[in-house]
Amino acid sequence: MTAYAAPLAELRFAIEEIAGLPELARLPAFADATPDLVETVLAEAGKLAAGVLDPLNQPGDREGCRLENGVVVLPGGFAEAYRTFAAGGWNAVPFDPAFGGQGLPWSLQTALHEMWAAANLSFSLCPMLTQGVIELLQAHGSPAQKAAYLPKLIEGRWAGTMNLTEPQAGSDLGALKTRARREGERYRITGQKIFITYGEHELAENIVHMVLARLEDAPPGVRGISLFLVPKLLPGEGGPARNDLRCVALERKLGIHASPTCVMAYGDDDGAVGELVGEANRGLEYMFTMMNNARLGVGIQGIAVADRAYQRAVAYARGRIQSRAAGAREPAPVPIIRHPDVRRMLMTMRALTEAARALAFQAAGALDRARHAADPAERARQQARVDLLIPVVKAWSTDIGVEVASLGIQVHGGMGFIEEPGAAQHLRDARITPIYEGTNGIQANDLVGRKLARDGGAAMRDYLVELKREAAAAPADLTPRLAAGIAALERAADHLVRTYPEAVETALAGATPFLRLLGTVAGGVLLARSAGIVAARRAAGAGDADFLAAKEATARFYADNILPLAGGLAEVVTAGGPSTLALDEDAF
Ligand SMILES: Cc1cc2nc3c(=O)[nH]c(=O)nc-3n(C[C@H](O)[C@H](O)[C@H](O)COP(=O)(O)OP(=O)(O)OC[C@H]3O[C@@H](n4cnc5c(N)ncnc54)[C@H](O)[C@@H]3O)c2cc1C
């Protein structure tokens, strides 16, 4: 059994050097985010993740959740862990101090989220969804809604959920049917939602459901969807009263067994009582304002599971003795970590995880600047960067989570396929992350359709300028590979901008390879930047020499072994579309 160790040096590096904490801390909103405070917060979070959440991960996976008489029972230890989590103020970190939040940067929250999700993905989903509800209410709630709900949600006394999906409405939310009927100042909600994470549980005193539904006179499609706040318990004179909503079933599923995935029935009796959030028919638009954070959060889950799987694989590879070393005279078998193919797997795991982490922290830093930079033009520029990067962070990182967890199994050999060592759980858990919060296919469509083609490639061209500038400043031995990767990305982007307007299907057939290409190149550039910083620190004799040397070696491995794939991906984007679509539908 390998205990989780929070990668504190890595996370500090990502916050300071990639998200740019020193610069963020100069913004008035983040004056409290001093290096000392950040270090203390990271260290405390690392202890909570390793000491409280990680020990519940495998037992929680084995025990799973149960529905008993309408009550969802979570695995042993979860209730105490949630109380500890909430009492520590961990729900409050990035939120408005006016409502009890701590007003710290999302870049810091991103590091915390990685630790929670690495230690226990199932547990981490509860606070993550609550944060989504807080974000929505901060942005779109009325003053009365903010006053009534935000303090309790931020404190963690109440939890939140997102209710979008219905059986006929998954990726296509325009098809949703849940109804809302006006009744004076309130609304009555009727319908069924499926796949609702933490839709019912007893961890918190109340659950605030954010529900997408249609008003009676709403136009069809996505323009007729409104957002409602529907609490599990309604305030009443004789104490809180149960609202007309219930969890009617729990899904049995591949992974995240300790996270309840609920079928929710609203309004089996008179209709669940809800409040409209914002204006009618703008619900989907409101949801999208918090999507960037939610998608960043899911991307982080991919990185978190990848890091956890990597740690477990390294420990196993050090301890498992098998075969003599290649080319060695001594017949004695050696730890498998000495075999070149195992090294290849471990370096791939490590490099992909670090690259995805770097991109996520770049996006988190941009998110903080988009909200709090002093200059409106700078805020707009940072928002454009967030919009471009978020689908890549979500999809690329979660694909990496699956790939790295799968490699982790391979490092374990047969024991990887057996549940006991824990590597198998990582793959089972990681597998949901490319699916929820917008499938990775939908992210790729978003990247190519909305973020690349819609502005004729303008935001992408800006980004390419920056990538080229960074590549030019990178350590000299890395620049040729970086230049080749950036040229491949530029070629593919130009092709899609040109072809999307007249051949949208062919262009979209290349959307997923394009997203991977963008992630691959952006990650390579960020690791090269890290290598430059690390080399300077080493030359100055500053910092932990082993950490710095490993970081530099990882960047070189990435440049030599992963970045060259960019050329092939560009070829797929520019030439692969027609044959992807050539086979007649009936021939499948
Ligand atoms: C464990 C779990 C937890 C979840 N938690 C929540 C939650 O808390 N709240 C909530 O509201 N929902 C939740 N979901 C639902 C999740 O967000 C949806 O499953 C997801 O959005 C995909 O919808 P779908 O399952 O209907 O797949 P579909 O939309 O049917 O997609 C099937 C396939 O078709 C592809 N596809 C569909 N449309 C297109 C297109 N236009 N272009 C290209 N490809 C396309 C998809 O990428 C996918 O590969 C959860 C799901 C699971 C399994």
The ligand as an ORCA input file, in Angstrom:
! r2SCAN-3c Opt
* xyz 0 1
  C     -20.699      9.431    -12.787
  C     -21.388     10.559    -13.475
  C     -21.604     11.747    -12.789
  C     -22.286     12.805    -13.403
  N     -22.596     13.935    -12.687
  C     -23.464     14.843    -13.211
  C     -24.009     15.901    -12.419
  O     -23.653     16.057    -11.238
  N     -24.924     16.726    -12.966
  C     -25.338     16.590    -14.259
  O     -26.186     17.367    -14.704
  N     -24.831     15.602    -15.052
  C     -23.918     14.728    -14.555
  N     -23.438     13.701    -15.333
  C     -23.855     13.605    -16.717
  C     -22.731     13.904    -17.708
  O     -22.421     15.266    -17.689
  C     -23.198     13.393    -19.074
  O     -23.134     11.976    -19.025
  C     -22.367     13.931    -20.214
  O     -22.619     15.299    -20.385
  C     -22.628     13.214    -21.539
  O     -23.985     13.105    -21.810
  P     -24.590     11.679    -22.201
  O     -24.176     10.722    -21.163
  O     -26.023     11.838    -22.478
  O     -23.826     11.274    -23.530
  P     -24.264     11.657    -25.019
  O     -24.555     13.111    -25.099
  O     -25.315     10.719    -25.457
  O     -22.921     11.377    -25.805
  C     -22.534     10.075    -26.269
  C     -21.320     10.238    -27.176
  O     -21.665     11.062    -28.297
  C     -20.781     12.161    -28.398
  N     -21.504     13.338    -28.870
  C     -22.732     13.770    -28.494
  N     -23.035     14.907    -29.160
  C     -21.984     15.192    -29.953
  C     -21.671     16.231    -30.876
  N     -22.497     17.241    -31.101
  N     -20.473     16.194    -31.507
  C     -19.590     15.204    -31.265
  N     -19.825     14.196    -30.414
  C     -21.000     14.202    -29.763
  C     -20.235     12.367    -26.984
  O     -18.984     13.033    -26.997
  C     -20.143     10.935    -26.497
  O     -18.941     10.363    -26.929
  C     -22.709     12.664    -14.754
  C     -22.464     11.471    -15.442
  C     -21.838     10.431    -14.822
  C     -21.663      9.141    -15.571
*
